[in-house]
């Protein structure tokens, strides 16, 4: 198994199947998945770029998400189906989502009367299309495994609408919010108690054992993902502090990351760039963004942001408001 961040081959197959249905031409080297169980995230990036470039439909990612089936989520899909309630399935998703893919993270936020399943992507290639695919698939699968007995689910996207609102409504049939603070699927708190139609305690425990073993193997190999997770929690940390948390020396961390084809500096800059974009959308003062990300002052942050994005923080915010 590759030591780099990856996704299950079944998710990649879903993209290839959609391309075939739509007669979209994809490079032969991207169609040949071979017998591998997982696809490196970099190759998944190339597959998404080719898939979206070959289509003239701005909602191609959303349509793919609506067409995804439980089998495309590897054993995690079957595990979620076997849970007793929607709430239990959400907790299982939080624990086992890296098996499906290591390109993003899920978290649960609880407010009075409502629960938000928040998705934070870590990739940059075709980000909006991929976020729409993830949330659309979760919306449809959640409805299906609950026997369409849920209340009014809602979706929020941090980006602007990519097409006509009527097209979104026809595909998703739920309240929508764009240019929101985060990407999320929103549940009424009461929906967490809704029983699932294929709950199976024996199957669930069997699948949990298999998933635990796979997650353990995956976790010990995806060092880059673990580094990024620590940096998102502690963006001020340097290499030595992160290495200490991973029970490694700084030199050993460098060597292990090099084996995965990356560096600590590159991972840290990717994380800071993603966090900077999110913070700038939330509109705190520039000095606060710089301070939270560990920069000495606004000028140092602005210089770094321009290097990452080829625009100033002000230009980025202006583009978000248009």
Secondary structure, 3 states (H helix, E strand, C coil): CCCCCEEEHHHHHHHHHHHHHCCCCCCHHHHCCCCCCEEEHHHHHHHHHHHHHHCCCCCHHHHHHHHCCHHHHHHHHHHHHHCCEHHHHHHHHHHHHHHHECCEEEEEEEECCEEEEEEEECCCCCHHHHHHHHHHHHHHHHHHHCCCCCCCCEEECCCCCCCCHHHHHHHHCCEEECCCCCEEEEEEHHHHHCECCCCCHHHHHHHHHHHHHHHHHHHHHCHHHHHHHHHHHCCCCCHHHHHHHCCCCHHHHHHHHHHCCCCHHHHHHHHHHHHHHHHHHHCCCHHHHHHHCCCCCHHHHHHHHHHHHCCCHHHHHHHHHC
